[in-house]
Amino acid sequence: MKRRNFIRNTGIGTGSIFAGGSFFSLLASCTKGDMMNNNGMNMGGQPFPITEGNFSRLLPIPNTVTGNVSLTAQATTSNVNGNNISVLGYQANGILGPTIRVNNGTNANISFQNNLSEKSNIHWHGLKIPANMDGHPEDIVNPGSSFNYQFTVNQRAGLNWYHPHPDGATARQAFQGLAGLFMVNDSEEAALNLPSGNFELPLVIQDKRLTSSGITYNPSMGEVMSGYMGETIIVNGVAFPFAEVASRFYRLRILNGSNARIYNLAFSNNTDIIIIGNDGGLLKNPIAVKNILLAPGERLDVLVNFAGATIGTEIFLESRVFDNGGSAQGKQGFKIMKFKVTQSVNNSFTVPVSLSSINAIPPSSSSKTRTFVINAMQMSNGMNMTGIHRINDKVYDSSRIDERVAANATEIWVFDNSQGDEPHPMHLHGVHFQVLERKGGRAKLTASESGWKDTVLVLPRETVKIIIPFATLEGVFVFHCHNLEHEDDGMMLQYQLA
Ligand SMILES: [Cu+2]
């Protein structure tokens, strides 16, 4: 039996809270409004404002490797904001690991060495691979040990990513730097002749809390509630960077690799964001929007056209304010990075009308509907501070199988946040799914929620219905909130496919 412990998350000694019965002094020590809302029961965090930088550092592009690679989790340093600060990395001198790029149908053989002083592992977010290669929270690699992740990539082209997933330490390890991209390519994608090479930019957007020497991770109770956020936006590991671009179409492969922060992406000149793909790869058809929400764990594949911009033009990718993000999110607009047009070129690319063939799964093919209430908050009955975030009133327990699913079944799962007041991006391991319906809140699907997904954002007051074709990857997988503080707090269950 795993016991979740809020005390562990805060780093505050147990004696200082419970020995004197002084729980309420902890309440008093939190930021005003940090804990209780009007009815005194639900709790939410406060916004953690962004402090914009000056966009003077060149955007780095992570090095690209094939599926045969060694990754070594280690304490290292990285030049994030002009200083070499202490970070965790999958390679020396880098806050991000290399981008692993493979073709569908090929084998990946990734030798993972854990040179941290604590347990870790790697979860391959978005990859449909066997359970024993998926980085289950209990499949850990001890300090000084290694593990070979070996699997065949058998899925459509798309942008996936990797990060640690050890029970209770995922959020801290990811926040301190452990993450990387995993791109799958296929012939359908290649036939589209999308912008590539220098015109295809991966953008890993994260917020960090920086000091002059490192990355701070010490969430307060309010930050366990809201998720841990930082004042500095980094893209590909560098704070508030810029990229020099030509006056033509670019393909941007965007990951929200933040622990908790949701971005409402837009361009400062209000140019179209042409969405061509999401978590699970290409959409059926492109769709142009002016802004789009991107929650932790989600990915976007977009085209943007800098044609017509004169040399010297500066265009910012920014995050705009948005509604319904709970007490801590969407309150502030800020710039993320700068694109500076430095070259005038002829632009012959035209956006394809059709991208991919995607068949909508009929709801009638579902053999079972499962409903998951994800707002849970238990403050009564003796002020139990463990497992504040729950699914169906349960906290994660590795010894308990929560849902048993038949291999090859198609099921509808419903995430019910209708009583909740925090956003929860819900992520399933081992599958891709389609989003069927959203009730309450935004009351509709967004432009990036057609096609295939592995993470879906459920804002306060929303209920989201998805349909999942389970395959034959028999074994135990987790599904959880990808607000990583919520996940480490216990907002994670297990399903067994058999
Ligand atoms: Cu959550």
Residues whose N, C-alpha, C, O or C-beta is under 5 A from the ligand:
A	BS01	CU	P423 H424 P425 C481 N483 H486
